[in-house]
Structure formats: C-alpha cells, structure tokens
Amino acid sequence: MSETIILLEQVNKHYQKINALQDIDLRLEAGEVLGLFGHNGAGKTTMMKLILGIIKVSAGNISVFGLDPLDKQAWASRKKIGYLPENVSFYDQLSGTEVLTYFARLKSAPKNQIVELLEKVGLADAKDRAAKTYSKGMRQRLGLAQAFLGNPKLLLLDEPTVGLDPSATQEFYSSVDQLKSSGASIILCSHVLPGVEQHIDRAMILSAGKSAAIGSLQDLRDAAQLPVSIKTKGINGALKNNAQLAGFMVAHNHLLVPESQKVQIIRQLMEFENISDIQVEAASLEHIYQHYLADNKRSIEQESKL
Amino acid sequence: MTPILAVALKEFQDGIRNRWFISITLIFSLLSIGLSYYASAASGQIAPPSLSTTIASLSSLSVFIIPLIALLLCYDSFVGEQESGTLLLLLTYPISHGQLLLGKFLGMGSIITLATVLGFGSAALLLGFNSSFAAVLPAFSLFILTSILLGLTFVGFAFVISLSVSEKSKAAGLSLIVWLFFILVFDLVLLALLIGIENGVSQQGLVQLMMLNPADLFRLINLAALDTGDVNGVLAVAVNSSHSAMTLLLVMLGWVIAPLLAAMAVFSKKTI
C-alpha cells in the first residue's frame, strides 16, 4: 500500500580522507516522519545532500521517488521536494514576499500560495519589509515557508526549530503533522529537538558517519533497556529501609527502575501510606540518544584496540 | 516562467534596486558627454573636437572603466550566494547549473548592455543634434557594440572568479588582479617585446598577440575605424593591419563565450 520515497542501500560517502558516511541503510515510506539525530559532523547534512542530489555517493545505491537523485529524469521530482538548509540568510535587500516569489517561480509553485504561506508562518505583517530587518526567528520562518512551497511530498528540514519561540515551535510541529497526514514524508534533522518525540515515527541516530541505531522510539527504548525514572514525594527515607527498593535508589526519593519491573515497583510504592505524589518518566529521546552515542563510542574504541 | 528567465529577472531587478543600473548609466553618459565637448582641450585645440578625437578619447577611458564596472557588478554573484547559503538551496531546486549561470549572465548582462546603450547613446544623440547623425551614428554604434562585448567579457571573467573561490574578499582581490593584468600589465609586456627585441614581433604578430586581450581588441576595433592621425602608441602599429573589423568583432564575441564556458566547467566541478 505505502510507497517507498527514499531508499538508501549501503551508502558510503567519503571526501578525500574523511569517511563522512559509512554503510547507511534507510527506507522511508510515504507519510512517514523520520528524526535524524547526531552530533556535529556526524554526517546528517551529508546525508541530506545525497538525498537532494547535490553530491554523489561514493558507493552504494540511493533512490528518491524511485530515481537516482542525480539522474536527469529526477529533475521533475525536485518540485516535490522541500529543503530547509541549516544556515541560510536570504537575499537581504529583498522583502519576504519577493524572496518567496523568486523561489516560487523556480519551483513553478502557484503564486497565491505565497500569501498563504507567509500568513501560515506568521510573517504576514512583515512581508513587505526587507529580509535584512528580520530577526533570527523570522528568517527561520521565511526558510520554512520556502520549504513548504509547492506542496512538497518530501521535506528535508535541517535544524528547523532553531531560533523559533515556543509558540512558533508548536505551530511548526502542527504543520509537520498536517503535511504528514496529507501523505508527505519528512526528515527532521537535529542535534536534539525538544518536544519532537510525539511528532516522529522513527528515529535514526548517526555517530561518526555510521548509523548507531534506527527504529521507532519504543523499539530503541526497549533495545537500550534504559531504566524508568520514578520520583516520589512524602515517603521521606522509608525507601532506604526497603531492601528491594533501596537497590534502585540513585538519590533521595529517586529510583531508576528497569522497564520490566516498573508496574511492580509502582504497586509497591503505592503501599506507603504517606506517599503524596509520584512522577514516572520513561527514558526521553535525549537519554536514548546519549545511550547510543556512548554505545557507539565504546564499540569504536574496542575496534581500535583490536 | 522558465528558470533561466526567473533568475535573469531577479538579477536585473537587483541591479535596478541597488542602483547599479542608474550609476553605470550616469557614469557612461557623463563620461561621453563630457569628452564630446572637452576632448579637444586635451589635444591643445580650442575648436570643437572632431568625431574621431572624441571616439579615441572615449575608448581609451572606457577600456579602463567598463571592465572595472563589470567585475565590480559580478564578482560576488556566486560566492556571495555561497556564503549566505542560497546557492546550496538553489541547487536543490529544479534548475541546472547551466540554467543558473545563463540566467545570471542574462540578468547582469542586460544591466551592462542597457546602461551602455543609454549612457553612450545619450552622448551620440547630443552630438548628432549638433552636427550630423549620418557621421555620428556609425561611429558610435560600433563603439557601443564593442563596449557591450567588452562588458560581457568581463562579466564572464567575474563569474569564473566568483566560482573559483569560496570567499568574497578573495573574489574581490582576484578581480582586481585580472583587471590589472588585462588593462595594464599585458600592454606593458607587449611594449617591452616591441622595444626590447629588435624585429622580434612583426606587425601581423602584434595584432595576433593583441587578440589574446579583449581590452586591446576593443581599442583596436574602435581606433581602426577612425582617421589614423588621432592614434598613437603601440596601437598605431597595429591599426594598419589587414584584419577586417568583422573578424575582430567575431574574435571579441569569442571572448564573451569563452569565459562562460570556463565558468560552466568550474561550476560543474565545484563542491558546495
């Protein structure tokens, strides 16, 4: 039923001496949102450039909309792709409307979409001002509007929420959800995005050019076997005295419990009469991310020792 | 709208917006009108200057100014967009390297072309009213046509420079060196060859050497069309050669196309 939008098979990319990407496999279906995470220089941007057809793979296969992105025939599918680069400052002397008009012409996007998009990203009031007077957040919004031109079927967004205030971030995620429900595939790329968890279907963690982990957040969480954090209030010291609970204690009133024993421990905690509050938190994306990065580092170190 | 036209339109509008167009037009018209009236003073006469004196003075001044303006207008055309990140973005759009290059050439070329026609054309009109159009028009048409070709050549040079470097400041420096080479150094070397080596360069050989420099070609074509009495220096030797103006114009056209091809080659190898 669902159609494959992006397919990467054993993709390698190296510049002169640096291995930017090694043996990357990825399949992205229509309507899927992938979070691409990694430290600086992990290869996120390189991967995007490969998918966009700006650079050539050194080895392996890549296909976007069923075609090699560097192929002449893939030209037409570029109209269906939206891209927000990491650092972009648009033509300073042009106004927001003029910038979008230019890009809309290049993409053959309908003209009436420009006003619509400027309103959607909250730039309607500033649309006739020169872009050089825009704040960082406004520039980012203009970049997003640019990426949304022409109702793209594939969106690649590099650090999309940098510089956005919380409410703009919220609006951004709601547009992501909207595009997703209209069948667009999206790759969100970031160091770590606060609040991104609910909006992505799968996450891919890159580390030093290798795929450290890929899967749904639940899968990654299970595989990492990260403990659940439980914080209690009102028990005051009684935790210490319970031999079983004391084993999980990391701080006063704070337990780290394996996922499998979570329910049992909570039941046990509920038996304390004076408990007034309990906070249960599954491992966040950030924890998962840290875990896999550390994991990857260990394996690299082991490799170098051998 | 085709991508080429979209890019050309944007570049042209940019040129109008940042007042490049109006400035170039003003410079050219002031220069040509001024020289039409006062060029005679330089040659020590008080009478109104002859048409050939005017064109001779105009070409020796334009040969400095037109390349400089073209380089200034275009040196950051690619490296500027690379620095701000829009070049990377443009390359993800449905537009090929060639289309982008051609679009920019059309847009910026139109600015130079239009400014040349309006600027120098205004002087031609003034002169025509004061004397006769029959004499003024042919001389000025050739001058304007070659000015446009010279401008376009250096637009192409600016593109090659802009695509070869990754910093704006380097592009600016390199532009200055290119300008210095074609306008000053090349002629000095030619002179040195003529004087230093006896019978080293024949008249024919000299003209052929001058074809390697679009700025010299520009002077050659314009001065060859005049009464040779107003011409002196290295050029006086070359002017009496047998090449027709048509051949020289074609070589100049080649000088417009060659840098563009070079720019295309650099662009396709460029990593962003």
Interface residues (C-beta under 8 A of the other chain):
Chain A: L52 G53 I54 I55 W75 A76 R78 K79 I81 Y83 P85 E86 N87 V88 S89 F90 Y91 D92 Q93 Y102 F103 R105 L106 K107 S108 Q146
Chain B: M1 P3 A6 V7 L9 K10 D14 R17 N18 S84 G85 T86 L88 L89 L90 L91 T92 Y93 P94 I95 S96 T271 I272
